[in-house]
Amino acid sequence: MEDTVGMECGVFSAIDFKRRHIFPYVYWGMRAQNHRGHQSHGFITFDSKFNVYRSLDLIPKIKKSDVQNWLRKLPGSVGLGNVRYTTSGRLNEDALIEGTQPTLVDTGKSKLAISFNGNVVNTVQLRKELCNAFPDFSYECDAELICRKLSSKLLEGQRLESAVKTCMMETEGAFSVSGITEKGDLFAFKDPHGIRPLCSGCSSSGDVCSFSSETVGFDINGFEYRFEIEPGEFVLATESGFERKQLVPKKELALCAFEFAYFARPDSRLNDKYVYEVREEFGRNLGREYSDLAKDADMIISLPETSDDAALGLHEETGLRWERCTRRHRYVTDRAFILLSRERYSTIDRKINIIDHKLVGKDIIVIDDSIVRGDTTRVVVEKMRKLGARKIHLFITYPRIIGPCFYGIDMATYGELIGSTHKPDEIAKSIGVDSVNYQSLESFVKATEMRRDDLCFGCATGEYPTPLAQRLANWMYRRFQNGHKETGRIYEMDVENTV
């Protein structure tokens, strides 16, 4: 469910070589990706100078009467957009505003703007390095780390491609980036493991080139999808199309598997496959893996909306009726995962409406995408019990989450993850269901039609694709087992020399 875990960011950028206003394209490209970050949003356009707009909360609806005002505020034929949920920096309002993307760095000799999706692991090392180069540097988000890293190399006289290559080699983590130079060039690149998605597209005429975290950013603008940027690849948008250069050797692909289960919109494409089709297959897999439970159930209920496609697949496999008696209150937009625990219950309770008479005396299968902290599931299950459900079996499409994420998901500690300390039967008892049944990792992989080694399952296996993340995770887990209290995001703490 959308309340289980915080998302990372969404990126959209575009350039119009006919020199027309680019802002409408960037605006709609980001509106299509509002689901990727609800805390803040921003836009930067370029028309011989950079024009910046940033604000908290969701991207607003623009009234027809205000369109010209927006075009005056954000003129230019090249632009960046971003929606953000913070997985780095502080969480107070001032810090959230400071950390809102896109990020613009002015060194006095050059200017550079970027929009970023991901998370840096060697944060402490880079902060120390950049504080020497920029004494006024105040860290609030990883996008600024990347932007200042690039800017520092440009100051040293490196060309943009060389600066990006250095950044790729010296930065560990997930980073899918699009940027604008002070000359108005639009570019994009991805970390050597390709952990976060970033793809390219263009208008049918070829006049407009674009980069987007998800293909829905192109769909809403009527653009054609071209290709997914390769790990370690640098792409420049030009009037003749996209210039592609492999700057560093491609390491083993490690696309975040959680994109398939939860983050990506169902109508987006990953690995040239629509996400909703993969999720439907997740449901079929669960029906096959737990056929004994399914044959004794009365109905399927999905927790809207990321598990709806899986519910359809489960229905098709088992023949059980999919009873759509849970509905979201669409305009209750409070994000339960960024609230204090004592505030979560009322928010979750208000967001999900359950049609009561459908549950009385029934044995039900509830299908969901994941269990992270267990808060949301516990609240919904309690409501279902009160409304008369007899037995509740929970089917989960993503394997059990046992460890933190270092690459852009708001799961920073072992202690907050119910799966790190509880087995499925213990989780079932804790959240009040009769059983918890996870899709196997092997079935998950098969549904994506990707290789197992091409997906990152670090949070489900404890095996991470980058070396510092693995060392930090191992060190954290040993301390956690020995009773040490986790106090925050370890990748922001100066512990590298002790792991």
Protein Blocks (a to p, Z undefined) as FASTA:
>chain_A
ZZlpccfbdcdddddfkopafklmmmmmmmmmmmnockbccddddehiacddddehjddd
ddfklmmmmmmmmgcjbdcddddddfedjfbfklmmmmpccddddehlaccddddedddf
klmmmmmmmmmmmmmbccfbfklmmmmmmmmmmmnopafklmmmmmmmmpgcdddddddd
fkopacddddfklmagcdddddfkomaccddfbfklmmmnopacfbdcdehiacdddfkb
ccdddfbdcddddddfklmmmmpcfkbceehiafklmmmmmmmmmmmmmmmmmmmpmbdc
dddfklmmmmmmmmmmnopacddfbccdfklmbdfklpcfklmmmmmmmmpccdfklmgo
pacddddfbdfklmmmmmmmmmmmmnopabdcdddfbdcdfbdcfehpacfbfklpmklm
ccfklmmmmnopabdcdddfklmmmmnopafklpccklmnopafbfklmmmmmmmmmmmm
nopacfbjfklpcfklmZZ
